[in-house]
C-alpha cells in the first residue's frame, strides 16, 4: 500500500514538471538565428546580393586632416565613390573635408561621436552620440546621414530597432575586413582586400592609418582589374536582388521503388 501511494505521488510530480521542460524546448530562437532574425535583414547589411560586380568601399573613423584628402584625391583620379563613416568629433574639426567628401559624390554616414561601445551603453548615451554626430555632418555637408556603423560593430537587436525607428538609420556592417587597424603593412592590407572581395561586398578600411592610404592604389587598381565597379553603400543596398531559393528534392513515392540511374562518367 505504501509503495502504491509513493508511486502515484511521484507520477503526479513528474506530470506537473513535464510541461515546463517542453516550453523550454519550444522557446523561440535567439535574435540573429532562424526565423526570428528575418525582420533584421531590412535594417542590417553586411553583404548584398546583387546582379553584377558591384562593391562598396568604406572608410571608418575619419576624417583625418592629413590622410583623408590624399584618399579623396586617389578616389577622384579613379572616378570611384566610397562611403565614409565619420566620427563626430573629427567631422566637427574638419568640416571642409566632410563637405568635399560629399561634393566629390561620396556618401557620409554616422559612426558615433567618440567611438564608444554601444553594446555597453544606455539608450540616452547612444542617442546623444548619434545626434551630435548627425548635427556635425548636417552642418558640414548640408545633408544628413542615412546609415550608421556602430563602433566595433557592437550593437544589440533591440538597439538596432529603436535607432532605425527614431533616426531612420540602416545599420551597415561589412564582410571584408583587412584588419588594417593593426597596421600589418600596405601589401598585406591590399592582398587581404583583393582576395576576399566578391560581388556585393562591403569592404571595411580606415582612413586614419597611413598604411591603409598607402595600400589603396594597389587595392583600387587590382579590384578594377578584376572587373569590380564601385558604388556607395546606399547604392549597393538599392541594388539588392532576392536570393534564388534552393531547389528542394522531389519526394519519392513510398510505394514505388526508384530505378537507379547509371553512374555519370568521371571527367
Buried (B, 14 or more C-beta within 10 A) or exposed (E): EEEEEEEEEEEEEEEEEEEEEEEEEEEEEEBEEEEEBEEBEEBBBBBBEBEEBBBBBBBBBBBBEEBBBBBBEBBBEBEBBBBBBBBBBBBBBBBEBBBBBBEBEBBBBBBBBEBBEBBEBEEEEBBBBBBBBBBBBBEBBEEBBBBBBBBEBEBEBEBBBEBBEEBEBBBBBBBBBBEBBEBBEBEBBBBBBBEEBEBBBBBBBBBBBEBBBBBBBBBBEBBEEEEBEBBBBBBBBEBBEEEEEEEEEEEEEEEEEEEEEEEEEEE
